[in-house]
């Protein structure tokens, strides 16, 4: 089979197709989005009609994937690390039910917060739920471990968490896939009719089953071909490398590491393997991207045993992603001399695109809010979060998906006036609708501005579950029709929007203003696709 | 053979088209390759970079260590300076000279150019002007790639083949435009290195 040049996320997508999935479920989130997009664009996935539509949020995605597993078929569900917080309820309980068809939960963490609000480490979730975690070290392993992960899931009767970080997600390398994809599973109900019923009496049995399985989980880690010891001549130090940390170490030792390495790509940690490795060496260095989860496990409370260093003792930085230079420094290796960045180089933060409709929203909002002073605008997660930056300075919070509405409500409950939420269309249906219901039920005095660009834009313009439904959702939640306004997000409507905002701030209750204009990026893509279609060329 | 390249620009300038062509050429030559890209938030007009690593030996890290890049290829002048810590002592900077001014505090362009001219090895090229001469300003990224080819140890034919593959579905005219852009950039670099 020929080598394909794939991003880590695309390798996971290809691995899932070749592993015989019948469905991918996901809500877009950097750096996980392209797993689903790859499957959406894949010929075999299309011809097999693998489920590949976007879900409203990560919770609905994971539950749907679990439903497909219940029905006996293989599924993958994909999200970014903070998405797993949204899906935490079904995640923890899927560990309890176990699976019928193989189930992989692929989560992409974002250390250094390139495009995220925190750098939480999903391996803790794996440990929390007590399920196996796979952490491939390169693109080929990302492919292989996904493809074979469904077998692992079915053999052990458990969902498997596949954890990657930004650099593997968004770096391309040659990947050699297998010749043919596994056939899809047939529809088949679980043999135990009580397996998926977590009523206390049954759930206690399921929990015991999960506890009993831990031995097998660890044995599989011990026997995994992706875990193992790489010998080195100098036993004064042993280095434990988790996931892509191995690459950064080997970058410093292209002819092989002088120190023995224990490569970890599957959890739970095999205690047998770690103990064997510990006997070989005088002290240990743990290199892992994210939180020091392995280091904490091995260090122990009283620091008995051989010395363990890593992020907890400052040998490696506690925050941010790893790189070859950080490892070189930790090992006291000589780095190449390098130039400084000339002081004149200015920061270039991301900004709203030219012609973006959110610009019109913020210009109008800023004009009104100049009467009230700072501190009244609750923003949310999406392109419009950029409104908190210059030139707008519009927005005082950005916490998690949907929090604009509920935080505005809480602040209004506390007496803040006015309290204004700014949220995007896709974020609104992801997690804003339920908060709206709270606000309506209590007649909270808030104004919600739903910046509707008819797209999930920050992640690349995926379809929005809110498309064509926002007004009816708001009406259905109980907002009075006279307080739901749709207005074109255009410069010519500036005065109209300003007076609309003023008017609805004065209304004591929940009001909704929807400045609407298609995302300029999405519009440009749509126009160029149409041109290609018209010219009779194949559109990839 | 080993060539570590930092591709630099501003979100939306399309630096990945350069990486795609080089990636194709590398694969054709059975080279090992890793290419880390910027996706997500920074794509909205922020500083973006791609680390492209080509070698006849396995490539481990997706990131280039400081002081090890053989080439900084930037489609925007100030962005070429942002990645100088990655440049090796013998490395080249190949940069476009047209500034992309989407920030209020963009420094005086003369000062930016002075910094570039202070570098021991650089090619500063007006990719837009050359692309316009060729007849399509959209080919400026291929002009930039052409200007970098003297410093990348891959046969020119492979890079041309990459362009044919990548632009083939846009029609023969686009292929030949981009090939002309590639050669024009290369000639400029050979004359002005």
HADDOCK unambig.tbl for C-alpha pairs under 7 A between the chains (distance, minus, plus):
assign (segid A and resid 30 and name CA) (segid B and resid 40 and name CA) 5.73 0.50 0.50
assign (segid A and resid 115 and name CA) (segid B and resid 40 and name CA) 5.91 0.50 0.50
assign (segid A and resid 115 and name CA) (segid B and resid 41 and name CA) 5.36 0.50 0.50
assign (segid A and resid 167 and name CA) (segid B and resid 36 and name CA) 6.59 0.50 0.50
assign (segid A and resid 167 and name CA) (segid B and resid 62 and name CA) 6.75 0.50 0.50
assign (segid A and resid 170 and name CA) (segid B and resid 36 and name CA) 5.78 0.50 0.50
assign (segid A and resid 170 and name CA) (segid B and resid 37 and name CA) 5.59 0.50 0.50
assign (segid A and resid 171 and name CA) (segid B and resid 34 and name CA) 6.50 0.50 0.50
assign (segid A and resid 171 and name CA) (segid B and resid 35 and name CA) 5.07 0.50 0.50
assign (segid A and resid 171 and name CA) (segid B and resid 36 and name CA) 3.82 0.50 0.50
assign (segid A and resid 171 and name CA) (segid B and resid 37 and name CA) 5.88 0.50 0.50
assign (segid A and resid 171 and name CA) (segid B and resid 62 and name CA) 6.47 0.50 0.50
assign (segid A and resid 172 and name CA) (segid B and resid 34 and name CA) 5.40 0.50 0.50
assign (segid A and resid 172 and name CA) (segid B and resid 35 and name CA) 4.83 0.50 0.50
assign (segid A and resid 172 and name CA) (segid B and resid 36 and name CA) 6.23 0.50 0.50
assign (segid A and resid 173 and name CA) (segid B and resid 33 and name CA) 5.58 0.50 0.50
assign (segid A and resid 173 and name CA) (segid B and resid 34 and name CA) 4.75 0.50 0.50
assign (segid A and resid 173 and name CA) (segid B and resid 35 and name CA) 6.64 0.50 0.50
assign (segid A and resid 174 and name CA) (segid B and resid 33 and name CA) 6.81 0.50 0.50
assign (segid A and resid 247 and name CA) (segid B and resid 60 and name CA) 4.66 0.50 0.50
assign (segid A and resid 247 and name CA) (segid B and resid 61 and name CA) 4.83 0.50 0.50
assign (segid A and resid 248 and name CA) (segid B and resid 60 and name CA) 6.85 0.50 0.50
assign (segid A and resid 248 and name CA) (segid B and resid 61 and name CA) 5.18 0.50 0.50
assign (segid A and resid 250 and name CA) (segid B and resid 60 and name CA) 6.36 0.50 0.50
assign (segid A and resid 251 and name CA) (segid B and resid 60 and name CA) 5.52 0.50 0.50
assign (segid A and resid 251 and name CA) (segid B and resid 61 and name CA) 5.75 0.50 0.50
assign (segid A and resid 323 and name CA) (segid B and resid 63 and name CA) 6.64 0.50 0.50
assign (segid A and resid 324 and name CA) (segid B and resid 65 and name CA) 5.69 0.50 0.50
assign (segid A and resid 325 and name CA) (segid B and resid 65 and name CA) 5.87 0.50 0.50
assign (segid A and resid 325 and name CA) (segid B and resid 66 and name CA) 6.88 0.50 0.50
assign (segid A and resid 336 and name CA) (segid B and resid 66 and name CA) 6.72 0.50 0.50
assign (segid A and resid 336 and name CA) (segid B and resid 67 and name CA) 5.17 0.50 0.50
assign (segid A and resid 337 and name CA) (segid B and resid 67 and name CA) 5.79 0.50 0.50
assign (segid A and resid 338 and name CA) (segid B and resid 66 and name CA) 6.34 0.50 0.50
assign (segid A and resid 338 and name CA) (segid B and resid 67 and name CA) 4.64 0.50 0.50
assign (segid A and resid 338 and name CA) (segid B and resid 85 and name CA) 5.05 0.50 0.50
assign (segid A and resid 338 and name CA) (segid B and resid 86 and name CA) 6.70 0.50 0.50
assign (segid A and resid 338 and name CA) (segid B and resid 87 and name CA) 6.76 0.50 0.50
assign (segid A and resid 338 and name CA) (segid B and resid 88 and name CA) 6.80 0.50 0.50
assign (segid A and resid 339 and name CA) (segid B and resid 84 and name CA) 5.62 0.50 0.50
assign (segid A and resid 339 and name CA) (segid B and resid 85 and name CA) 4.61 0.50 0.50
assign (segid A and resid 340 and name CA) (segid B and resid 84 and name CA) 6.41 0.50 0.50
assign (segid A and resid 340 and name CA) (segid B and resid 85 and name CA) 5.43 0.50 0.50
assign (segid A and resid 341 and name CA) (segid B and resid 81 and name CA) 6.31 0.50 0.50
assign (segid A and resid 341 and name CA) (segid B and resid 82 and name CA) 5.65 0.50 0.50
assign (segid A and resid 341 and name CA) (segid B and resid 83 and name CA) 7.00 0.50 0.50
assign (segid A and resid 341 and name CA) (segid B and resid 84 and name CA) 5.88 0.50 0.50
assign (segid A and resid 341 and name CA) (segid B and resid 85 and name CA) 6.45 0.50 0.50
assign (segid A and resid 342 and name CA) (segid B and resid 81 and name CA) 6.84 0.50 0.50
assign (segid A and resid 344 and name CA) (segid B and resid 107 and name CA) 6.40 0.50 0.50
assign (segid A and resid 345 and name CA) (segid B and resid 78 and name CA) 6.35 0.50 0.50
assign (segid A and resid 345 and name CA) (segid B and resid 81 and name CA) 6.99 0.50 0.50
assign (segid A and resid 345 and name CA) (segid B and resid 82 and name CA) 6.50 0.50 0.50
assign (segid A and resid 346 and name CA) (segid B and resid 105 and name CA) 6.82 0.50 0.50
assign (segid A and resid 346 and name CA) (segid B and resid 106 and name CA) 6.38 0.50 0.50
assign (segid A and resid 348 and name CA) (segid B and resid 46 and name CA) 5.22 0.50 0.50
assign (segid A and resid 348 and name CA) (segid B and resid 47 and name CA) 5.50 0.50 0.50
assign (segid A and resid 348 and name CA) (segid B and resid 103 and name CA) 6.70 0.50 0.50
assign (segid A and resid 349 and name CA) (segid B and resid 46 and name CA) 4.75 0.50 0.50
assign (segid A and resid 349 and name CA) (segid B and resid 47 and name CA) 6.80 0.50 0.50
assign (segid A and resid 350 and name CA) (segid B and resid 41 and name CA) 6.56 0.50 0.50
assign (segid A and resid 350 and name CA) (segid B and resid 42 and name CA) 5.02 0.50 0.50
assign (segid A and resid 350 and name CA) (segid B and resid 43 and name CA) 6.96 0.50 0.50
assign (segid A and resid 350 and name CA) (segid B and resid 44 and name CA) 4.96 0.50 0.50
assign (segid A and resid 350 and name CA) (segid B and resid 45 and name CA) 4.92 0.50 0.50
assign (segid A and resid 350 and name CA) (segid B and resid 46 and name CA) 3.86 0.50 0.50
assign (segid A and resid 351 and name CA) (segid B and resid 44 and name CA) 5.55 0.50 0.50
assign (segid A and resid 351 and name CA) (segid B and resid 45 and name CA) 5.55 0.50 0.50
assign (segid A and resid 351 and name CA) (segid B and resid 46 and name CA) 6.75 0.50 0.50
assign (segid A and resid 352 and name CA) (segid B and resid 44 and name CA) 6.35 0.50 0.50
assign (segid A and resid 353 and name CA) (segid B and resid 44 and name CA) 6.41 0.50 0.50
assign (segid A and resid 458 and name CA) (segid B and resid 40 and name CA) 6.40 0.50 0.50
assign (segid A and resid 458 and name CA) (segid B and resid 41 and name CA) 6.38 0.50 0.50
assign (segid A and resid 459 and name CA) (segid B and resid 40 and name CA) 5.81 0.50 0.50
